[in-house]
Amino acid sequence: MPTILLLMIDIAKIFLVFSIFLPSLYAKSKPISGKVISNSGNYLKNVSIESMPSFSKATTDEQGAFSFLMPVKDRKIKFSLNGYHTITLNAISFTNDTEVELVKVIEVNYLDSINTSIKFILSREGENITSHGMSDMLQKGFNRIESILHWDNSFITYFTMDGFRKPLINGIPIDEANVLYGSVKVNNISNPNDDLGLISERGISEFIITDGGHSKYSALSESIHYIPNMAYENKLTFSGYQNSLNNLGLDGYGSIGIKHATIHGGFKQRDHFSFYADSSRTQIRSTGHNYFSNIGLTNRKNLEISFSGFQNTKDKYNLKNKDSLWTQDNTFITKVDQWSPLTGRIRIHGLYQERKGLSHNRLDSLHLFDKCQSLGFSVEKDFKNYMLAFATTSKIIKSDWDLIVGNLLIDRQNSIFTWSIESFLEPNGNQAYVKDLKFVFSKERTTDVKDPTSQVYIAPNYWDDHSFKFSTKIMQKKDDESSVYLTFGRSNKVPYLEDVIKSNIYSNTIYDEKPLSNEKKTSFEVIFTNSVNLKKYSWSYLWKVRAFNQLYDSKIKQVPIKGNSMTLPINAGKVSRSGMVFNFQLQPITRRLQFTTTFSFFASSDHLKLQLMPENVMKNQILIHNRYFHIELMALTSGERNLTYLDDSNLFTVHELQRDTNYSLKVSKMVRYKMFDVLLSLIGENLSDNVILFDDIRINEQRYSLDATISIQ
């Protein structure tokens, strides 16, 4: 009996050992986690992480953290981010919770080690710069820019009367921003951002919004920058979505690349609806079609030549009042980038744009034809810890409009000269130090002259303005990291030529206004940030406080026409506004859970002079990530705000939007199999069904959407 008992004990021991170790012997993957920091001590977000040879992928979050399951057969882990040197580590010896350091490219080395194209090293570390890599966003379940901004805690978004979503920056619409495509300004004739998609989202590698930050080539506070995907590789991607309101979209992108050349192309289609509150749900329908292509040539050393072209066609029709708008925009851009140790980086670019359009509304019937030609030149050179940049651009815009009262022809000449200097300073141990100093100065001259053959009179304009911006960042790093960011500047915004025309031809019939003048803005901002890693409790948190004050002179206010996509510009006069934003992020080291909350408070000397600025905003988000799904929940509460519009009687009417709370949910899954990546996302918005009635037009309706993307590479 004792012998049998001992034998049973031995068998139990063997079974216990096998039960512990056998699963690990047959495991196919293992968890990998850690953080990525820069050589200056900042946590880096959107770092691409790839284990090889399986090509399993992950990206870092706001705190520079990452975690994923890596196949045990993988031997290398690669870390890469634009503007930093790529490094590859041994996967076998990698220890979890390691802090991986990437070294920033400070030398003027514009050759990208992955796609061999010359890249302008854009700053993505500014306090007011929000950068989203489109491939990284796909992994998080987003295949549309509008969804990215809706779920970003830095922004709040709103729906227009024609069903498109737009962001608010600092609580007001983004009407005054520069729109750039590969560092070339493209909003010369009008604002092309009706649907936040200049081209197909799959043809964009990165989407950057600068909100009061620093630009080497402009002193304006805001900009939207689309970085085209110019990788020298072979790839094919398709995306699509449809929601419960029958809004749908389709995107396609393909590229073919060889050693010294690449060609890219794609398309984008959109079909959106808004509805009246009548029983038949009369529609306002908006459709859009885009086609684009890029060609790149490089010597793989210090020269790249690129050719880009895209066409945007938009057709909007109101079935109730029969208002319609059709426009077709064609844009062609040629760029030459060259770099050498002696001259630094030199870029020459040329642009040609034209717009054709038909607009029928209760004010007028317009036949539009506009064209723009511009030529630009820029130089960027580093000297030790200094970066100097100089740029100049000249453009000619011609408008030929047919109105009911006659033909209108007007020419605009515009030139801008900009220079900037940036100084990088070294840290001094654990003491507080000035990280960098930046200053940019712009001189802009604009002349509008009526053509002698024009049948409609428009008074000439001449604006000679300058803008400047200064910013600095003070940092201190001990057990935690703290920083103070300060910026001060004055900027001038010249109105679009089409706004000048509309202001002249409608000022006598609709409102008694003087000719439209340029907008001046003085701004001051301070941001305090503190990031703490509680290693003892395996948690980290970040909190940020932002305060700003802005003073406008001759504020340009865009007033929409009810049921129509056209807006009327007016000078609202002097107005000041200020705000304070509190942001807090909390998450454990495991990276499976994250909580974010943002409180915003805005005040103004006259709320009626500013469109849609809420008194306060609260945005709470919870992110849950596991091996099966990526889940996000959001609650957004917006305070009271006002919107001025032109009603059916051609009178300016102020509509008060009441305080409301919207709930959203997103569930997504990325599946990878060999050369295929497949994304599926289910998104529910306004789950509480708090519909906003804009007079009798329904906006912000409850909607459910299914998004899908497939990539072959």
N, C-alpha and C positions, 0 to 999 in steps of 0.2 A: 504493500500500500504506500509506504513512504516513497518507494522508487517511482510509482506511477504519479504521485503528487509532484515529485521533483521534475518528472518529464513534462507534466502539464505546465508547470511554471516556466520551464525552458521554452516550450512552444509559445507560450504567451509572450515571453520576452522577444522572441524572434518575430512574432506577428506585430508587436508594438514597434519594433525597429523598422520593419517594412512599411507599416502604415504611416510612419513619419517621413521616411526618405523616398519611398517609391514614387509618390506623386511628383516630387521635385525632379526625379530622374527622367520622368516622361513629360515634364512640362515643356511647352512649346514657346513660352515667352516669360519674361521677367520684368518687374516694374523698374523704371528708370525715373529719377527725379533730381531736381537741383535748381539753381538760379544762374542767370547770366548777368554780369555787370560789365560796365565799361572800365577802361584803365583810369578814368577819373573818379570812379566809385559810384556811378549812377546805375541803377537797375535798368536794363534794356528790355523794352517790349517789342513784340513782333519779330523776334529773332527766329529764323528758320532752323529747325533741328531735324536732322535726317540720319537714320542709322542704316548702315550698308552691310551686306548687299541687298537687304530686303526693301530698302527705300521707305521704311516706316517714317512718318513725319509727325512733327509737333511744332508748336510755336509758344513763345513766352507770353505771359499776361502782363498786366500793368506793373506788377511788382517784379518782373523779370523771371518769374518762376515757370517751371515746366514739369510735366509728368506724363509718361506714356508707357505702354507695354511694348518691349523690344524683343523680337525673336532671339532665342538663345544662340542661333547660328550666326548672328551679326557680329562683326569684328571691329567696326569703326563707327564713330558718331561725329557728324559734321555740324558746325555752328556757323551760320552766315547771316549778315545784315548789311544792307547798303550803307557805305560810309565807314565800314569796319573791315579789318582783315579777317578772312575766313580761317578757322582753325579746325583740325580734325584730331580727335582723341581716341585712344584705345578703349574699345567698349568692354573688353574683358576686365581691365583693371579699374574701370570707372566706378567710383564710390558714390552712392546716393547722397543727396543734399550737398554735393560739391558746388562751389561758386566758380563758374567758368568765366574767365575774363577775356573780353574782346578789346583789341587795341584800335583806337580811332585813326582813320587815315587823315593826318594833318597835312602831309605833303600834298602838293598839287599833282596827284596821281589819278587821272581820270579814266584809266583803263580798268574796266571791271573784269575781275579774274574769272567770272563765270561766262558772260556772254560777249566779252571782248569789245563791247561798245563803249564809247566815251560818255561818261555820265557826269552831270553837274552834281557835285556833292551837296545835297540839300540838307539843311539843318533840321533835325527832327527832335531835338532835345529842348526846344523852347517851351516855356510854360504855356504859351498860347498857341501851340502848334499841335494839331490833331492829325495823325497819319494812320492810314489804314491800308495795309497790303491786301490786295484783292484775293490772292491765293490763301493768305492766312484767314481772311474772313470766311472763305468757303469752308475751311475746316471747322469754323465755329457755327456754321449753319446759315450764313448770309450769302446770297448771290445777287442782291440788289443794293445799290448805294442808299436808296431811300430807307431800306430796312436797317442798314448799318447805322445811319444817323438817328433813326427812331430809337434804337436800343443803346446808343452811346450816351453816357451820363453827362457829357459836356454840352449836349444840345437838347432843345425841345423842338418839335416839328408841328406843322399845321397843314390842313388841307385847303386848297384853293377851290373856287367855285366850279372849276372844270375837272376836279377829281385828282389833282396831283398834289404830292406832299412836298413841302419846302421846309428848310430849317430856319430857326431863329437864332441869331448870334447875339449874345448879351441881351436877349429878350426882344429884339426887333428883327424884321426881315432882312435878308442878305442882299439888298438891292444895290449896295454901293461897292461890292467886292469886285476885284479883278478876277477874270476867268482866264486861266492859263492852260495851254496844251503843250507839254514838253518845254516849258519855260517861255513860250511865246503867247502874248496876249491875243485872245480871239473874240472877246466881247467888244468889238470896235463899232459895229453897227447897232446892235441891240444885245439884250441879255439872252444868251442861248440856254439858260438853265431852267426852263419851264418844268422839266421832269427830272432834273439832277442827273441827266445822262447825256453827255456830249457825244459819246459814241457807245458802242456795246460795252457793257461792264467787263466782258471777258477780254476785250482788247486793251484794258487798262491794268497796269501792274500795281499802281498805287494811287490813292486818292488823299489829298492833303488839304486841310482847311487851316488857314492862318487867321487867328482872331486877335487882333491887336499886337501881333508879334513883329518880328524883324525880317525884312526881305532885303537882299542885296541890291535888288533892282527896282524897288518902289518904296515910297514912304507911306503909301496907303495902309490902313490898319487891317483890312480884310482881303483875303484872296482865296480862291478855289483853284487847286492845281491838279490837273489830270496828267499822270505820267503814263505815256503809252507803253505798251508791252513790246519792246524792241529786242527781245532775246533771240540769239542766233541758234534756233532749235526747231525741231519738228513737233507740232502740237495741234490737236483738234479738240474743241470744246463746244458744247451746246448747253444752253440753259433755258428754262421756261417756267412760267408761273401762271396760275389762274386763281381768282378768288370768288367768293360767293356773290359778289356784285357783277360778275362776268367781266371784270377787268382782267386782261391777260397780256402776256408779253413773251417774246421769244428772242433769244440772243444766240449768235453763232460766231465762232472765231477759229481761224486756222493760220498756221505759220509753217513755212519751209525755210530751213537755214542750212547754209554750208559754211565753209571756213571764212570766206571773205564777204558773204552777201546773205541777205535774208529778205523775205517778202511776207507781209502779213495782210490779212483781210478779214472782213466780217460784216455782219448785219445786225440790225436791231429793229424790232417791231413792238409797238405799244397800242393798246386799245382800252381806253378808260371811259367811265361813265359817271356822271352826277345826275341826281334825280330831283324833280320838283316834288312838293308834298301833296300834289293832287292824287286822286284815286287811280289815275292811269299811269302814274309815275313817268311823266314826260321826261325825256332825257336831254342832257347836254353831253354830246359825244366828242371825244378827242382821240385822234389816231396819229401815230407818228411812225416814220420809217427812216432808217439811217443805214448808210453804206459807207465803209471806210477802207482804206488800205495804207500801208506803210512799206517803204523800201529802204533798206539800210545797206551801205557799203563801207567796209573798213579795211585798213591795212594791218589790223591787229596789233598796232604799235601806238600811234599817236594821232590818227586821223579817222574821222567818220563823216560820211555824207548821208543825209536822210531826206526822203521825199514823202510827204504825208498829204492825204486828201480825204475829205469826208463830206457827205451830203446829208442834210437833215430836212425832211419834208414833214410838215405838220398840217393837219386838217381838223378844224374844230367847227362844230355845227350845233346850234340850239334849236331843237325841234319845236319849241314853244313860240319864241319870238322871231325865228328864222334868221338870227344873226349868224354870220359865218366868218371864218378866217382861214386862209390857206397861205402858207409860206414855204419857200424852198431856199435853203441856204447852202452854198457851195464854198468850201474852204480848201486852199492849197498852200502848203508850207514847205519851204526848202531850207535846210540848215546844213552848215559846214562847221564842224568842231575840230579844232586842232590844239595840240598841247606840246610844249617843249619846256625844258628847264629854264631857258633864258626868258622866254616871253610869257610863260604861264599858259593859261587857257584862253583861247580866242574863239569866238563864235560869231558867225555872220548868218543872218536869217532874212528871208524874204517871204512875204505873205500876200495872197490875193484872195479876197472874199467878195461874194455877190449874193444879193437877196432879191428874190422875186416874190410878189405876194398880192393877194386880193382880200380886201376886208369890206364886209357889208354889215353895217350896224345902223342904229337909229340916228346916229349923228352924221354919218357920211358914208359914201362908197369910195374906197381907195384902191388904186392900182399902184403898187410899190415896186420900185427898182432902185437898189442901192449897191454901190460897190466900193471897196476899200483896197488900197495898195499901200504896203508898208515895207520899210527896209530897216534892219536893226544891226547893231554892232556892239559887242561886249568883250571886255578883257578882265581877267581875274588872275591875280598874282600874289603869292605869299612871300613874305620877308620875315624869316625866323618865326616869331609868334604873332605876326600880323597878317591879315588878309585884306587886300585892297581890291575893289571892284569898280569898274566904270562901264556905263552902258548908255547908248543913245538910240532912239528910234524916231523915225519920221514917217508920217502917214498922210495920205490924201483920201478923203471920203467924198463921194458924189451921190446925191439923192435926186431921183427923178420920180415925182409922185403925180398921178392924175387924180384930181379931186372933182367934185361936182361943180365947183366954182372956177375950175381951170387947171392949168398945168403949173407945177411948182418944181423949180430946179435950184439947188443950193449946193455949194462946195464948202468943205472944211479942210483946213490944213492944221496939222497938229505935230508938234515935236516935243520930245521930252529928253532931258539930260539928267542922269543920276550917277552919283558916286557914293561909295560907302567904305568904311574902314571897321575892321573887327580885330580886337586884341585878345589873345588867349593868355591867361595868367596861370602860374603854377601854384599848387596847393602848398600850404605852410603847416605841415604836420596836422595836428588836431585843431589848430587855430582857425577862426573864421577868415576867409580870404575872398577876394573878388575874382570870380571865375572868368568873366569876360566883360568887355565893354564894346558896345556897338553903336555906330552912328551912321545914318543914311540921310542924304540930302537930294532933293529932286527939284528941277526947274522945268516947268511946263508952259508952253505957249500955244494957244488955240485961236484960230481965226475962222469965222463963218461969213461967207459972202454969197449973196444972191446972184444967180446967173442973169445976165442982161435980158435973156429971152424968156425969163420966168413970167408967167401971167399972174402969179400970186406973190404979193409982197411980203418979205420977211426982213425985219431989221437986222443989220449986220451985228456980229458979236466979236469981241476981242478980249481974251483973258490971258493975263501974264502972271502966273502964280508960282509959288515955291512951297515945298513941303519938307518937313524934317522929322526925324524920330531918333530918340536916344533910349538905350536900354542897358541894363546891367544886372548881373546875378551874383549874389553873395552867398557863399556856402560854408557849412561847417559839418564835419563828419567825425563823430566819436562812436559811441555805441549805436546811435541812431544817425540819421542824416537830416539836416535842416537847411533850408534855403530861403532867401528873400529875393524876389524878382521885382525890379522897378522899371517902368517905362513912361516916357513923356514925349509928346509930339504934337504937331499940327499938320493937317493934311487938307488938300483941296480936291474936290471931285467935280470935274467938268461934266455937265449933263450930256447924254447921248444926243446925237444930231436929230434922231427921230423924236426925242422928247422936246427939243427946241422947236421942231416943226409943229408938233401937236399943241404945244403951249401957245404958239402964234395963231394957228388957224381956229382954235376953239376958245381962246380967251375972251373974245367978244360975245360969242353966242351962249357959252355955258357959265362962265364966271369972269368977273372983272379982275383980271390979274395983269401985273406987269410982265414983260418978257422974262422967261426963265433965266435965273442967274446960277452961278456955280455955288456949290455947297462947301462951307468951311467948317472944320471940326478940330477942336483942341481937346486932347485927352490925357488923362493921368491914371496910372494903374499900379497897384502893389499886390503881390501874391506871396503868401507865406506857406511853405510846405514842410511837413515833418513826416518822415518815414521811420518806423520802428519795427525791428524784428525781435520778437520775444522768443528766443531760442529755448528758453527753459520750458515754455509752455507750448512750443511748436506752433505759434501763431504770429502773424504780422499784421500791422495796420498802417494806414496812411491817412492823414488828414490835411486838408488844404483850405485856406481862407483867401478869398479874392475880393478886392474892393476897387471900384473904378468910378471915375467921374468924367463926363463928356459934355462939352459945350458946343452947340451947333449954331452957326450963323447961316441964314437962308437954307434951312433944312429942306431937302427935296423929298416930297411925300408923294408916293405913287397911289393913286386912287383908282380902284377897279370899277369897271362898268358892270352893273348887275347883268348876269347871264351872258357876258361876253369876255373874251380873253384880253381885250385891250385895256390899258390903264392910262389915266390922265395924270401928268406930273404937275405939281404945284409947289411953289416955295412957301413952306409953312412959317417961315420967319425964324426968330431966335428961340431956342429951347435948350434947356439943360436936362441931363438925366444922370442918375447915379445908381449904383447897385452893389450888392454884397452877396457872395456865393460861398456856401459852406459845403465841402465835400468830405465824406468819410468812407473808407474802404477797409474791410476786415476779412481776413481769410486765413485758414490754417495752412501749415506747410504742405499738407497732403494735396493741396490744390483741387480738391474735389468739391469745395464749397466756397462761395464768395458772396459777401453782402456789401452793397453800396447804397449810400443815401446822399442826396444832394438837396440842399435848401437854397433857394434864390429869392432875393428881395430887390425890387426895382422901384425907383421913385423918379418923378419928373416935375419940372415947373409947369408943364401943360401936357397931360396925357393925350389930349385930342390931337396934338400935332405929331404924334408917333403912332404908327399903325401896330395894333395887336400886342403891345407891350403889356404883359400881365403884372399885376401888383406883386404876386409871389408865385413860386413854383416849388413843388416837392416831388422828387423822383426817387423811388425806392426800387432796388433790383436785387434779386437773389439768383445766383447761378449755381446749378448742380451739374457736376460732370462725373460720369462713370464710364465703364467700358462699353456700355450699351447705348446710352443716349447722352445728348447735351441739352439740358433743360434750363430755360431762363423764364423768370416771372418778373413782371414790372407793374408798379402802380404809379400813375402820373396824375398829380393834382395841379391844375392851373387856375390861378385867381382871375378876377374880373379883368377884361380888356375891351378895347374899343376898336372898331373898324369903320372907317369912312368910305362910302361908296356912292356912285351915281345911280339913283333909282330910275324907275320907269318914266318918271316925270322930268328927268334930267335935272334933278335937284340933289345936292350933296346931303346925304343922310348918314347919321352916326348910329351904328348898330352896336349895342352893348352885349357882349358875350359873358354869360354868367359863369361863376365858379363851377368846375366840373372835375370829376375823377374818372380816369380810364384805366382799365386793367388789360394787360396783354400777357400772352403765353406763347412760348416757342419751344418746340421739340424737334431736334434734328439728329441725323445720323450720317456719318461719312463711312463709306465702305470702299476698301481698296482691294483690287484683285489684279495682280500682275501689272499691266500697263494701264489699267482702268481705275479711275476714281469716280465714285458715284455719291452725290449728296441728295438727301431728301429732307425737307423741312416742312413742318406743319405749324402755321402761325395763326393765332387768334388775336384780334385787336378790338378794343372797345367792348370787352366782354360784358360790361354792365349796360351796354346799349344806350349810352347817353348821347342821343343824336342832337346835333346843333342845327337849328333852323336859321339860315341866313336869309331873312325875309321869308320867302317860301321855297328856298332851295335847301335841300338836305345835304349836309356835309358831316364828315366824321361818323359815318354809319358803321354799325357792327359788321365785321368782315372776317372771314376765314380764308386762308390762302394755302395752296400747296406749291412749294418751290422744288424744282429738280434740276440738277446739273450733272453732266457726264463729261469727263475729260479723258482723252487718249494721248499718251505721251511715251 
